[in-house]
C-alpha cells in the first residue's frame, strides 16, 4: 500500500474464469485518509492467488498474491 493508504475492507470472492471454471480472488478496498480539508480518494485492488512451490519446512508459504487489476475511486 502507498503512504497514507489504509485498507478499509477485504473479501474473498469467486469469479467465473474461462467459461464455467471458478477462480478465487481477494478484493481489497482502500482509502487515503488525510483530514477534512482534503477530498478522500481510494482504490479497489483485485489480487490473484497463485500456488507456488513452498519453502523448505514452511508449508504455509505455498501461495503468493499477484495484483490482477485495480481501479481508482474519486
N, CA, C and O atoms as a Tripos MOL2 file, in Angstrom:
@<TRIPOS>MOLECULE
protein
  296   295    74     0     0
PROTEIN
NO_CHARGES

@<TRIPOS>ATOM
      1 N           0.8330   -1.1730    0.0000 N.3       1 UNK1
      2 CA          0.0000    0.0000    0.0000 C.3       1 UNK1
      3 C           0.8880    1.2500    0.0000 C.2       1 UNK1
      4 O           2.0300    1.2370    0.4600 O.2       1 UNK1
      5 N           0.3210    2.3040   -0.5260 N.am      2 UNK2
      6 CA          1.0430    3.5760   -0.5560 C.3       2 UNK2
      7 C           1.0140    4.2310    0.8230 C.2       2 UNK2
      8 O           0.2760    3.8110    1.7150 O.2       2 UNK2
      9 N           1.8380    5.2740    0.9740 N.am      3 UNK3
     10 CA          1.8490    6.0180    2.2290 C.3       3 UNK3
     11 C           0.4970    6.6930    2.4180 C.2       3 UNK3
     12 O          -0.0410    7.2380    1.4540 O.2       3 UNK3
     13 N          -0.0610    6.6790    3.5960 N.am      4 UNK4
     14 CA         -1.3590    7.2400    3.9730 C.3       4 UNK4
     15 C          -2.5360    6.4410    3.4190 C.2       4 UNK4
     16 O          -3.6810    6.8700    3.5590 O.2       4 UNK4
     17 N          -2.2880    5.3030    2.8020 N.am      5 UNK5
     18 CA         -3.3740    4.4790    2.2710 C.3       5 UNK5
     19 C          -3.7060    3.3790    3.2760 C.2       5 UNK5
     20 O          -2.8160    2.6810    3.7610 O.2       5 UNK5
     21 N          -4.9770    3.2320    3.5770 N.am      6 UNK6
     22 CA         -5.4180    2.2610    4.5700 C.3       6 UNK6
     23 C          -6.4240    1.3040    3.9450 C.2       6 UNK6
     24 O          -7.2590    1.7120    3.1380 O.2       6 UNK6
     25 N          -6.3410    0.0330    4.3180 N.am      7 UNK7
     26 CA         -7.3120   -0.9530    3.8610 C.3       7 UNK7
     27 C          -8.5830   -0.7720    4.6750 C.2       7 UNK7
     28 O          -8.5490   -0.8150    5.9050 O.2       7 UNK7
     29 N          -9.7130   -0.5670    3.9860 N.am      8 UNK8
     30 CA        -10.9910   -0.3750    4.6760 C.3       8 UNK8
     31 C         -11.8650   -1.6120    4.6170 C.2       8 UNK8
     32 O         -12.7180   -1.8020    5.4830 O.2       8 UNK8
     33 N         -11.6720   -2.4620    3.6070 N.am      9 UNK9
     34 CA        -12.4380   -3.7090    3.5380 C.3       9 UNK9
     35 C         -11.6710   -4.7290    2.7070 C.2       9 UNK9
     36 O         -10.8620   -4.3740    1.8490 O.2       9 UNK9
     37 N         -11.9410   -6.0010    2.9780 N.am     10 UNK10
     38 CA        -11.2750   -7.0870    2.2490 C.3      10 UNK10
     39 C         -12.2250   -8.2850    2.2360 C.2      10 UNK10
     40 O         -12.8430   -8.6160    3.2470 O.2      10 UNK10
     41 N         -12.3270   -8.9300    1.0630 N.am     11 UNK11
     42 CA        -13.2400  -10.0590    0.9360 C.3      11 UNK11
     43 C         -12.6860  -11.0610   -0.0580 C.2      11 UNK11
     44 O         -12.0890  -10.6810   -1.0650 O.2      11 UNK11
     45 N         -12.8820  -12.3370    0.2220 N.am     12 UNK12
     46 CA        -12.5310  -13.3990   -0.7070 C.3      12 UNK12
     47 C         -13.7330  -13.6300   -1.6210 C.2      12 UNK12
     48 O         -14.8490  -13.8420   -1.1460 O.2      12 UNK12
     49 N         -13.5010  -13.5870   -2.9330 N.am     13 UNK13
     50 CA        -14.5920  -13.7410   -3.8820 C.3      13 UNK13
     51 C         -14.2410  -14.8220   -4.9030 C.2      13 UNK13
     52 O         -13.0670  -15.0910   -5.1570 O.2      13 UNK13
     53 N         -15.2620  -15.4320   -5.4770 N.am     14 UNK14
     54 CA        -15.0800  -16.4240   -6.5340 C.3      14 UNK14
     55 C         -15.7160  -15.8730   -7.8010 C.2      14 UNK14
     56 O         -16.8920  -15.5070   -7.7940 O.2      14 UNK14
     57 N         -14.9530  -15.8100   -8.8870 N.am     15 UNK15
     58 CA        -15.4290  -15.2950  -10.1620 C.3      15 UNK15
     59 C         -15.2670  -16.3540  -11.2350 C.2      15 UNK15
     60 O         -14.4000  -17.2230  -11.1480 O.2      15 UNK15
     61 N         -16.1140  -16.2650  -12.2470 N.am     16 UNK16
     62 CA        -16.0050  -17.2000  -13.3730 C.3      16 UNK16
     63 C         -14.7190  -16.9270  -14.1380 C.2      16 UNK16
     64 O         -14.3480  -15.7750  -14.3660 O.2      16 UNK16
     65 N         -14.0460  -18.0000  -14.5300 N.am     17 UNK17
     66 CA        -12.7770  -17.9180  -15.2270 C.3      17 UNK17
     67 C         -12.8140  -18.9060  -16.3740 C.2      17 UNK17
     68 O         -12.9420  -20.1080  -16.1380 O.2      17 UNK17
     69 N         -12.7050  -18.4430  -17.6040 N.am     18 UNK18
     70 CA        -12.7060  -19.2830  -18.8070 C.3      18 UNK18
     71 C         -13.9230  -20.2080  -18.8470 C.2      18 UNK18
     72 O         -13.7930  -21.4260  -18.7300 O.2      18 UNK18
     73 N         -15.0900  -19.6200  -19.0120 N.am     19 UNK19
     74 CA        -16.3100  -20.4160  -19.1130 C.3      19 UNK19
     75 C         -16.9310  -20.6950  -17.7710 C.2      19 UNK19
     76 O         -17.3760  -19.7740  -17.0860 O.2      19 UNK19
     77 N         -16.9690  -21.9670  -17.3800 N.am     20 UNK20
     78 CA        -17.6320  -22.3540  -16.1380 C.3      20 UNK20
     79 C         -16.6820  -22.5590  -14.9660 C.2      20 UNK20
     80 O         -17.1420  -22.8520  -13.8620 O.2      20 UNK20
     81 N         -15.3720  -22.4170  -15.1630 N.am     21 UNK21
     82 CA        -14.4210  -22.5920  -14.0610 C.3      21 UNK21
     83 C         -14.5180  -21.4160  -13.1020 C.2      21 UNK21
     84 O         -14.6790  -20.2710  -13.5230 O.2      21 UNK21
     85 N         -14.4180  -21.7060  -11.8060 N.am     22 UNK22
     86 CA        -14.4430  -20.6540  -10.7870 C.3      22 UNK22
     87 C         -13.0360  -20.4630  -10.2450 C.2      22 UNK22
     88 O         -12.3310  -21.4360   -9.9790 O.2      22 UNK22
     89 N         -12.6250  -19.2060  -10.0790 N.am     23 UNK23
     90 CA        -11.3000  -18.8750   -9.5590 C.3      23 UNK23
     91 C         -11.4820  -17.9610   -8.3570 C.2      23 UNK23
     92 O         -12.3440  -17.0820   -8.3690 O.2      23 UNK23
     93 N         -10.6810  -18.1610   -7.3260 N.am     24 UNK24
     94 CA        -10.7750  -17.3750   -6.1040 C.3      24 UNK24
     95 C          -9.8220  -16.1840   -6.1610 C.2      24 UNK24
     96 O          -8.6510  -16.3250   -6.5150 O.2      24 UNK24
     97 N         -10.3380  -15.0170   -5.8080 N.am     25 UNK25
     98 CA         -9.5670  -13.7750   -5.7560 C.3      25 UNK25
     99 C          -9.7720  -13.1290   -4.3960 C.2      25 UNK25
    100 O         -10.7050  -13.4700   -3.6690 O.2      25 UNK25
    101 N          -8.8970  -12.1970   -4.0580 N.am     26 UNK26
    102 CA         -9.0660  -11.3800   -2.8610 C.3      26 UNK26
    103 C          -9.2790   -9.9500   -3.3280 C.2      26 UNK26
    104 O          -8.4270   -9.3790   -4.0090 O.2      26 UNK26
    105 N         -10.4170   -9.3710   -2.9600 N.am     27 UNK27
    106 CA        -10.7410   -7.9920   -3.3070 C.3      27 UNK27
    107 C         -10.4620   -7.1090   -2.0940 C.2      27 UNK27
    108 O         -10.8860   -7.4190   -0.9810 O.2      27 UNK27
    109 N          -9.7360   -5.9940   -2.3200 N.am     28 UNK28
    110 CA         -9.3510   -5.0850   -1.2430 C.3      28 UNK28
    111 C          -9.7880   -3.6780   -1.6170 C.2      28 UNK28
    112 O          -9.5190   -3.2090   -2.7230 O.2      28 UNK28
    113 N         -10.4670   -3.0070   -0.6880 N.am     29 UNK29
    114 CA        -10.8400   -1.6040   -0.8620 C.3      29 UNK29
    115 C          -9.9680   -0.7460    0.0340 C.2      29 UNK29
    116 O          -9.7960   -1.0570    1.2130 O.2      29 UNK29
    117 N          -9.4110    0.3390   -0.5120 N.am     30 UNK30
    118 CA         -8.5240    1.2050    0.2670 C.3      30 UNK30
    119 C          -9.0320    2.6410    0.2400 C.2      30 UNK30
    120 O          -9.8630    2.9990   -0.5950 O.2      30 UNK30
    121 N          -8.5280    3.4550    1.1530 N.am     31 UNK31
    122 CA         -8.8510    4.8770    1.2150 C.3      31 UNK31
    123 C          -7.6220    5.6340    1.6850 C.2      31 UNK31
    124 O          -6.8600    5.1480    2.5210 O.2      31 UNK31
    125 N          -7.4350    6.8310    1.1390 N.am     32 UNK32
    126 CA         -6.3770    7.7280    1.6040 C.3      32 UNK32
    127 C          -6.9850    8.6310    2.6600 C.2      32 UNK32
    128 O          -7.8930    9.4070    2.3630 O.2      32 UNK32
    129 N          -6.5030    8.5420    3.8730 N.am     33 UNK33
    130 CA         -7.0600    9.2940    5.0000 C.3      33 UNK33
    131 C          -6.1370   10.4490    5.3580 C.2      33 UNK33
    132 O          -5.0200   10.2320    5.8290 O.2      33 UNK33
    133 N          -6.5980   11.6720    5.1370 N.am     34 UNK34
    134 CA         -5.8220   12.8620    5.4960 C.3      34 UNK34
    135 C          -6.5850   13.6370    6.5660 C.2      34 UNK34
    136 O          -6.5230   13.2770    7.7420 O.2      34 UNK34
    137 N          -7.2990   14.6850    6.1870 N.am     35 UNK35
    138 CA         -8.1200   15.4420    7.1250 C.3      35 UNK35
    139 C          -9.3730   15.9230    6.4010 C.2      35 UNK35
    140 O          -9.5930   15.5670    5.2430 O.2      35 UNK35
    141 N         -10.1940   16.7280    7.0710 N.am     36 UNK36
    142 CA        -11.4650   17.1220    6.4690 C.3      36 UNK36
    143 C         -11.3130   18.1370    5.3330 C.2      36 UNK36
    144 O         -12.2850   18.3890    4.6210 O.2      36 UNK36
    145 N         -10.1350   18.7260    5.1390 N.am     37 UNK37
    146 CA         -9.9240   19.6950    4.0690 C.3      37 UNK37
    147 C          -9.5130   19.0430    2.7520 C.2      37 UNK37
    148 O          -9.4940   19.7110    1.7180 O.2      37 UNK37
    149 N          -9.1910   17.7780    2.7690 N.am     38 UNK38
    150 CA         -8.7110   17.0760    1.5760 C.3      38 UNK38
    151 C          -9.7540   16.0430    1.1510 C.2      38 UNK38
    152 O         -10.2770   15.2960    1.9770 O.2      38 UNK38
    153 N         -10.0470   16.0130   -0.1500 N.am     39 UNK39
    154 CA        -11.0210   15.0560   -0.6810 C.3      39 UNK39
    155 C         -10.4760   13.6340   -0.5410 C.2      39 UNK39
    156 O          -9.3130   13.3760   -0.8480 O.2      39 UNK39
    157 N         -11.3150   12.7260   -0.0810 N.am     40 UNK40
    158 CA        -10.9050   11.3290    0.0760 C.3      40 UNK40
    159 C         -10.8150   10.6480   -1.2790 C.2      40 UNK40
    160 O         -11.6380   10.8870   -2.1640 O.2      40 UNK40
    161 N          -9.8190    9.8060   -1.4300 N.am     41 UNK41
    162 CA         -9.6480    9.0110   -2.6410 C.3      41 UNK41
    163 C          -9.3130    7.5910   -2.1990 C.2      41 UNK41
    164 O          -8.8350    7.3670   -1.0870 O.2      41 UNK41
    165 N          -9.5680    6.6550   -3.0750 N.am     42 UNK42
    166 CA         -9.2840    5.2700   -2.7530 C.3      42 UNK42
    167 C          -9.1630    4.4450   -4.0170 C.2      42 UNK42
    168 O          -9.1690    4.9760   -5.1270 O.2      42 UNK42
    169 N          -9.0550    3.1500   -3.8360 N.am     43 UNK43
    170 CA         -8.9910    2.2570   -4.9840 C.3      43 UNK43
    171 C          -9.4390    0.8600   -4.5820 C.2      43 UNK43
    172 O          -9.4250    0.4900   -3.4080 O.2      43 UNK43
    173 N          -9.8380    0.0990   -5.5950 N.am     44 UNK44
    174 CA        -10.2120   -1.2980   -5.4320 C.3      44 UNK44
    175 C          -9.1130   -2.1210   -6.0900 C.2      44 UNK44
    176 O          -8.7700   -1.8870   -7.2490 O.2      44 UNK44
    177 N          -8.5630   -3.0810   -5.3580 N.am     45 UNK45
    178 CA         -7.4790   -3.9140   -5.8720 C.3      45 UNK45
    179 C          -7.9510   -5.3680   -5.8680 C.2      45 UNK45
    180 O          -8.5300   -5.8410   -4.8900 O.2      45 UNK45
    181 N          -7.6970   -6.0600   -6.9640 N.am     46 UNK46
    182 CA         -8.0520   -7.4670   -7.0890 C.3      46 UNK46
    183 C          -6.7650   -8.2770   -7.1350 C.2      46 UNK46
    184 O          -5.9610   -8.1220   -8.0550 O.2      46 UNK46
    185 N          -6.5700   -9.1440   -6.1380 N.am     47 UNK47
    186 CA         -5.3760   -9.9800   -6.0530 C.3      47 UNK47
    187 C          -5.6980  -11.3890   -6.5310 C.2      47 UNK47
    188 O          -6.7080  -11.9700   -6.1350 O.2      47 UNK47
    189 N          -4.8420  -11.9320   -7.3810 N.am     48 UNK48
    190 CA         -4.9450  -13.3180   -7.8430 C.3      48 UNK48
    191 C          -4.1250  -14.1820   -6.8950 C.2      48 UNK48
    192 O          -2.9930  -13.8290   -6.5640 O.2      48 UNK48
    193 N          -4.6750  -15.3020   -6.4570 N.am     49 UNK49
    194 CA         -3.9790  -16.2150   -5.5450 C.3      49 UNK49
    195 C          -3.2750  -17.2610   -6.4020 C.2      49 UNK49
    196 O          -3.9220  -18.0330   -7.1100 O.2      49 UNK49
    197 N          -1.9560  -17.2810   -6.3330 N.am     50 UNK50
    198 CA         -1.1490  -18.1790   -7.1530 C.3      50 UNK50
    199 C          -0.5040  -19.2280   -6.2580 C.2      50 UNK50
    200 O           0.0290  -18.9050   -5.1970 O.2      50 UNK50
    201 N          -0.5530  -20.4740   -6.6860 N.am     51 UNK51
    202 CA          0.0860  -21.5490   -5.9300 C.3      51 UNK51
    203 C           1.5130  -21.7270   -6.4300 C.2      51 UNK51
    204 O           1.7400  -21.8760   -7.6310 O.2      51 UNK51
    205 N           2.4800  -21.7120   -5.5070 N.am     52 UNK52
    206 CA          3.9010  -21.8520   -5.8390 C.3      52 UNK52
    207 C           4.4990  -22.9750   -5.0020 C.2      52 UNK52
    208 O           3.8390  -23.5170   -4.1150 O.2      52 UNK52
    209 N           5.7350  -23.3160   -5.2840 N.am     53 UNK53
    210 CA          6.4460  -24.3320   -4.5030 C.3      53 UNK53
    211 C           6.7930  -23.7240   -3.1420 C.2      53 UNK53
    212 O           7.4250  -22.6700   -3.0810 O.2      53 UNK53
    213 N           6.3830  -24.3820   -2.0420 N.am     54 UNK54
    214 CA          6.6550  -23.8140   -0.7130 C.3      54 UNK54
    215 C           8.1330  -23.8840   -0.3530 C.2      54 UNK54
    216 O           8.8910  -24.6960   -0.8840 O.2      54 UNK54
    217 N           8.5180  -22.9930    0.5770 N.am     55 UNK55
    218 CA          9.8870  -23.0100    1.0870 C.3      55 UNK55
    219 C          10.0850  -24.2560    1.9500 C.2      55 UNK55
    220 O           9.1210  -24.8480    2.4370 O.2      55 UNK55
    221 N          11.3260  -24.6360    2.1280 N.am     56 UNK56
    222 CA         11.6630  -25.8370    2.8890 C.3      56 UNK56
    223 C          11.1790  -25.6880    4.3300 C.2      56 UNK56
    224 O          11.4410  -24.6740    4.9770 O.2      56 UNK56
    225 N          10.4730  -26.7030    4.8270 N.am     57 UNK57
    226 CA          9.9480  -26.7690    6.1930 C.3      57 UNK57
    227 C           8.9590  -25.6550    6.5310 C.2      57 UNK57
    228 O           8.7350  -25.3680    7.7070 O.2      57 UNK57
    229 N           8.3580  -25.0170    5.5070 N.am     58 UNK58
    230 CA          7.3400  -23.9950    5.7350 C.3      58 UNK58
    231 C           6.1850  -24.2180    4.7560 C.2      58 UNK58
    232 O           6.1080  -23.5470    3.7270 O.2      58 UNK58
    233 N           5.2940  -25.1500    5.0680 N.am     59 UNK59
    234 CA          4.2330  -25.4930    4.1240 C.3      59 UNK59
    235 C           3.2030  -24.3790    3.9040 C.2      59 UNK59
    236 O           2.4620  -24.4160    2.9220 O.2      59 UNK59
    237 N           3.1470  -23.3890    4.8030 N.am     60 UNK60
    238 CA          2.1680  -22.3130    4.6560 C.3      60 UNK60
    239 C           2.5960  -21.2570    3.6310 C.2      60 UNK60
    240 O           1.8590  -20.2990    3.3990 O.2      60 UNK60
    241 N           3.7650  -21.4150    3.0190 N.am     61 UNK61
    242 CA          4.2400  -20.4400    2.0390 C.3      61 UNK61
    243 C           3.9710  -20.8990    0.6090 C.2      61 UNK61
    244 O           4.6900  -20.5060   -0.3100 O.2      61 UNK61
    245 N           2.9540  -21.7180    0.4120 N.am     62 UNK62
    246 CA          2.6940  -22.2460   -0.9270 C.3      62 UNK62
    247 C           1.7890  -21.3480   -1.7760 C.2      62 UNK62
    248 O           1.4750  -21.7010   -2.9130 O.2      62 UNK62
    249 N           1.3660  -20.1940   -1.2470 N.am     63 UNK63
    250 CA          0.5360  -19.2680   -2.0100 C.3      63 UNK63
    251 C           1.1760  -17.8830   -2.0620 C.2      63 UNK63
    252 O           1.7720  -17.4290   -1.0850 O.2      63 UNK63
    253 N           1.0500  -17.2250   -3.1950 N.am     64 UNK64
    254 CA          1.5120  -15.8450   -3.3720 C.3      64 UNK64
    255 C           0.3500  -15.0290   -3.9140 C.2      64 UNK64
    256 O          -0.5620  -15.5750   -4.5340 O.2      64 UNK64
    257 N           0.3810  -13.7220   -3.6830 N.am     65 UNK65
    258 CA         -0.6320  -12.8180   -4.2080 C.3      65 UNK65
    259 C          -0.0470  -12.0050   -5.3470 C.2      65 UNK65
    260 O           1.0640  -11.4850   -5.2420 O.2      65 UNK65
    261 N          -0.7960  -11.8960   -6.4360 N.am     66 UNK66
    262 CA         -0.3750  -11.1180   -7.5950 C.3      66 UNK66
    263 C          -1.4750  -10.1070   -7.9000 C.2      66 UNK66
    264 O          -2.6520  -10.4660   -7.9510 O.2      66 UNK66
    265 N          -1.0980   -8.8470   -8.1010 N.am     67 UNK67
    266 CA         -2.0910   -7.8250   -8.4190 C.3      67 UNK67
    267 C          -2.6490   -8.1100   -9.7990 C.2      67 UNK67
    268 O          -1.9280   -8.0800  -10.7960 O.2      67 UNK67
    269 N          -3.9360   -8.3860   -9.8430 N.am     68 UNK68
    270 CA         -4.5990   -8.7130  -11.0990 C.3      68 UNK68
    271 C          -5.1270   -7.4520  -11.7710 C.2      68 UNK68
    272 O          -4.9600   -7.2660  -12.9760 O.2      68 UNK68
    273 N          -5.7650   -6.5890  -10.9900 N.am     69 UNK69
    274 CA         -6.3930   -5.4090  -11.5480 C.3      69 UNK69
    275 C          -6.6560   -4.4240  -10.4030 C.2      69 UNK69
    276 O          -6.8420   -4.8390   -9.2590 O.2      69 UNK69
    277 N          -6.6700   -3.1270  -10.7080 N.am     70 UNK70
    278 CA         -7.0790   -2.1650   -9.7100 C.3      70 UNK70
    279 C          -7.7820   -1.0010  -10.3790 C.2      70 UNK70
    280 O          -7.5530   -0.7140  -11.5540 O.2      70 UNK70
    281 N          -8.6340   -0.3360   -9.6280 N.am     71 UNK71
    282 CA         -9.4140    0.7590  -10.1490 C.3      71 UNK71
    283 C          -9.3570    1.9000   -9.1450 C.2      71 UNK71
    284 O          -9.6100    1.6960   -7.9580 O.2      71 UNK71
    285 N          -9.0240    3.1100   -9.6160 N.am     72 UNK72
    286 CA         -9.0040    4.2770   -8.7280 C.3      72 UNK72
    287 C         -10.4190    4.7930   -8.5350 C.2      72 UNK72
    288 O         -11.2150    4.8090   -9.4740 O.2      72 UNK72
    289 N         -10.7300    5.2150   -7.3190 N.am     73 UNK73
    290 CA        -12.0290    5.7450   -6.9860 C.3      73 UNK73
    291 C         -11.8610    7.2090   -6.6010 C.2      73 UNK73
    292 O         -11.0500    7.5370   -5.7350 O.2      73 UNK73
    293 N         -12.6130    8.0760   -7.2340 N.am     74 UNK74
    294 CA        -12.5120    9.5180   -6.9420 C.3      74 UNK74
    295 C         -13.6690    9.9620   -6.0930 C.2      74 UNK74
    296 O         -13.7610   11.1390   -5.7420 O.2      74 UNK74
@<TRIPOS>BOND
     1     1     2 1
     2     2     3 1
     3     3     4 2
     4     3     5 am
     5     5     6 1
     6     6     7 1
     7     7     8 2
     8     7     9 am
     9     9    10 1
    10    10    11 1
    11    11    12 2
    12    11    13 am
    13    13    14 1
    14    14    15 1
    15    15    16 2
    16    15    17 am
    17    17    18 1
    18    18    19 1
    19    19    20 2
    20    19    21 am
    21    21    22 1
    22    22    23 1
    23    23    24 2
    24    23    25 am
    25    25    26 1
    26    26    27 1
    27    27    28 2
    28    27    29 am
    29    29    30 1
    30    30    31 1
    31    31    32 2
    32    31    33 am
    33    33    34 1
    34    34    35 1
    35    35    36 2
    36    35    37 am
    37    37    38 1
    38    38    39 1
    39    39    40 2
    40    39    41 am
    41    41    42 1
    42    42    43 1
    43    43    44 2
    44    43    45 am
    45    45    46 1
    46    46    47 1
    47    47    48 2
    48    47    49 am
    49    49    50 1
    50    50    51 1
    51    51    52 2
    52    51    53 am
    53    53    54 1
    54    54    55 1
    55    55    56 2
    56    55    57 am
    57    57    58 1
    58    58    59 1
    59    59    60 2
    60    59    61 am
    61    61    62 1
    62    62    63 1
    63    63    64 2
    64    63    65 am
    65    65    66 1
    66    66    67 1
    67    67    68 2
    68    67    69 am
    69    69    70 1
    70    70    71 1
    71    71    72 2
    72    71    73 am
    73    73    74 1
    74    74    75 1
    75    75    76 2
    76    75    77 am
    77    77    78 1
    78    78    79 1
    79    79    80 2
    80    79    81 am
    81    81    82 1
    82    82    83 1
    83    83    84 2
    84    83    85 am
    85    85    86 1
    86    86    87 1
    87    87    88 2
    88    87    89 am
    89    89    90 1
    90    90    91 1
    91    91    92 2
    92    91    93 am
    93    93    94 1
    94    94    95 1
    95    95    96 2
    96    95    97 am
    97    97    98 1
    98    98    99 1
    99    99   100 2
   100    99   101 am
   101   101   102 1
   102   102   103 1
   103   103   104 2
   104   103   105 am
   105   105   106 1
   106   106   107 1
   107   107   108 2
   108   107   109 am
   109   109   110 1
   110   110   111 1
   111   111   112 2
   112   111   113 am
   113   113   114 1
   114   114   115 1
   115   115   116 2
   116   115   117 am
   117   117   118 1
   118   118   119 1
   119   119   120 2
   120   119   121 am
   121   121   122 1
   122   122   123 1
   123   123   124 2
   124   123   125 am
   125   125   126 1
   126   126   127 1
   127   127   128 2
   128   127   129 am
   129   129   130 1
   130   130   131 1
   131   131   132 2
   132   131   133 am
   133   133   134 1
   134   134   135 1
   135   135   136 2
   136   135   137 am
   137   137   138 1
   138   138   139 1
   139   139   140 2
   140   139   141 am
   141   141   142 1
   142   142   143 1
   143   143   144 2
   144   143   145 am
   145   145   146 1
   146   146   147 1
   147   147   148 2
   148   147   149 am
   149   149   150 1
   150   150   151 1
   151   151   152 2
   152   151   153 am
   153   153   154 1
   154   154   155 1
   155   155   156 2
   156   155   157 am
   157   157   158 1
   158   158   159 1
   159   159   160 2
   160   159   161 am
   161   161   162 1
   162   162   163 1
   163   163   164 2
   164   163   165 am
   165   165   166 1
   166   166   167 1
   167   167   168 2
   168   167   169 am
   169   169   170 1
   170   170   171 1
   171   171   172 2
   172   171   173 am
   173   173   174 1
   174   174   175 1
   175   175   176 2
   176   175   177 am
   177   177   178 1
   178   178   179 1
   179   179   180 2
   180   179   181 am
   181   181   182 1
   182   182   183 1
   183   183   184 2
   184   183   185 am
   185   185   186 1
   186   186   187 1
   187   187   188 2
   188   187   189 am
   189   189   190 1
   190   190   191 1
   191   191   192 2
   192   191   193 am
   193   193   194 1
   194   194   195 1
   195   195   196 2
   196   195   197 am
   197   197   198 1
   198   198   199 1
   199   199   200 2
   200   199   201 am
   201   201   202 1
   202   202   203 1
   203   203   204 2
   204   203   205 am
   205   205   206 1
   206   206   207 1
   207   207   208 2
   208   207   209 am
   209   209   210 1
   210   210   211 1
   211   211   212 2
   212   211   213 am
   213   213   214 1
   214   214   215 1
   215   215   216 2
   216   215   217 am
   217   217   218 1
   218   218   219 1
   219   219   220 2
   220   219   221 am
   221   221   222 1
   222   222   223 1
   223   223   224 2
   224   223   225 am
   225   225   226 1
   226   226   227 1
   227   227   228 2
   228   227   229 am
   229   229   230 1
   230   230   231 1
   231   231   232 2
   232   231   233 am
   233   233   234 1
   234   234   235 1
   235   235   236 2
   236   235   237 am
   237   237   238 1
   238   238   239 1
   239   239   240 2
   240   239   241 am
   241   241   242 1
   242   242   243 1
   243   243   244 2
   244   243   245 am
   245   245   246 1
   246   246   247 1
   247   247   248 2
   248   247   249 am
   249   249   250 1
   250   250   251 1
   251   251   252 2
   252   251   253 am
   253   253   254 1
   254   254   255 1
   255   255   256 2
   256   255   257 am
   257   257   258 1
   258   258   259 1
   259   259   260 2
   260   259   261 am
   261   261   262 1
   262   262   263 1
   263   263   264 2
   264   263   265 am
   265   265   266 1
   266   266   267 1
   267   267   268 2
   268   267   269 am
   269   269   270 1
   270   270   271 1
   271   271   272 2
   272   271   273 am
   273   273   274 1
   274   274   275 1
   275   275   276 2
   276   275   277 am
   277   277   278 1
   278   278   279 1
   279   279   280 2
   280   279   281 am
   281   281   282 1
   282   282   283 1
   283   283   284 2
   284   283   285 am
   285   285   286 1
   286   286   287 1
   287   287   288 2
   288   287   289 am
   289   289   290 1
   290   290   291 1
   291   291   292 2
   292   291   293 am
   293   293   294 1
   294   294   295 1
   295   295   296 2
@<TRIPOS>SUBSTRUCTURE
     1 UNK1         2 RESIDUE 1 A UNK
     2 UNK2         6 RESIDUE 1 A UNK
     3 UNK3        10 RESIDUE 1 A UNK
     4 UNK4        14 RESIDUE 1 A UNK
     5 UNK5        18 RESIDUE 1 A UNK
     6 UNK6        22 RESIDUE 1 A UNK
     7 UNK7        26 RESIDUE 1 A UNK
     8 UNK8        30 RESIDUE 1 A UNK
     9 UNK9        34 RESIDUE 1 A UNK
    10 UNK10       38 RESIDUE 1 A UNK
    11 UNK11       42 RESIDUE 1 A UNK
    12 UNK12       46 RESIDUE 1 A UNK
    13 UNK13       50 RESIDUE 1 A UNK
    14 UNK14       54 RESIDUE 1 A UNK
    15 UNK15       58 RESIDUE 1 A UNK
    16 UNK16       62 RESIDUE 1 A UNK
    17 UNK17       66 RESIDUE 1 A UNK
    18 UNK18       70 RESIDUE 1 A UNK
    19 UNK19       74 RESIDUE 1 A UNK
    20 UNK20       78 RESIDUE 1 A UNK
    21 UNK21       82 RESIDUE 1 A UNK
    22 UNK22       86 RESIDUE 1 A UNK
    23 UNK23       90 RESIDUE 1 A UNK
    24 UNK24       94 RESIDUE 1 A UNK
    25 UNK25       98 RESIDUE 1 A UNK
    26 UNK26      102 RESIDUE 1 A UNK
    27 UNK27      106 RESIDUE 1 A UNK
    28 UNK28      110 RESIDUE 1 A UNK
    29 UNK29      114 RESIDUE 1 A UNK
    30 UNK30      118 RESIDUE 1 A UNK
    31 UNK31      122 RESIDUE 1 A UNK
    32 UNK32      126 RESIDUE 1 A UNK
    33 UNK33      130 RESIDUE 1 A UNK
    34 UNK34      134 RESIDUE 1 A UNK
    35 UNK35      138 RESIDUE 1 A UNK
    36 UNK36      142 RESIDUE 1 A UNK
    37 UNK37      146 RESIDUE 1 A UNK
    38 UNK38      150 RESIDUE 1 A UNK
    39 UNK39      154 RESIDUE 1 A UNK
    40 UNK40      158 RESIDUE 1 A UNK
    41 UNK41      162 RESIDUE 1 A UNK
    42 UNK42      166 RESIDUE 1 A UNK
    43 UNK43      170 RESIDUE 1 A UNK
    44 UNK44      174 RESIDUE 1 A UNK
    45 UNK45      178 RESIDUE 1 A UNK
    46 UNK46      182 RESIDUE 1 A UNK
    47 UNK47      186 RESIDUE 1 A UNK
    48 UNK48      190 RESIDUE 1 A UNK
    49 UNK49      194 RESIDUE 1 A UNK
    50 UNK50      198 RESIDUE 1 A UNK
    51 UNK51      202 RESIDUE 1 A UNK
    52 UNK52      206 RESIDUE 1 A UNK
    53 UNK53      210 RESIDUE 1 A UNK
    54 UNK54      214 RESIDUE 1 A UNK
    55 UNK55      218 RESIDUE 1 A UNK
    56 UNK56      222 RESIDUE 1 A UNK
    57 UNK57      226 RESIDUE 1 A UNK
    58 UNK58      230 RESIDUE 1 A UNK
    59 UNK59      234 RESIDUE 1 A UNK
    60 UNK60      238 RESIDUE 1 A UNK
    61 UNK61      242 RESIDUE 1 A UNK
    62 UNK62      246 RESIDUE 1 A UNK
    63 UNK63      250 RESIDUE 1 A UNK
    64 UNK64      254 RESIDUE 1 A UNK
    65 UNK65      258 RESIDUE 1 A UNK
    66 UNK66      262 RESIDUE 1 A UNK
    67 UNK67      266 RESIDUE 1 A UNK
    68 UNK68      270 RESIDUE 1 A UNK
    69 UNK69      274 RESIDUE 1 A UNK
    70 UNK70      278 RESIDUE 1 A UNK
    71 UNK71      282 RESIDUE 1 A UNK
    72 UNK72      286 RESIDUE 1 A UNK
    73 UNK73      290 RESIDUE 1 A UNK
    74 UNK74      294 RESIDUE 1 A UNK
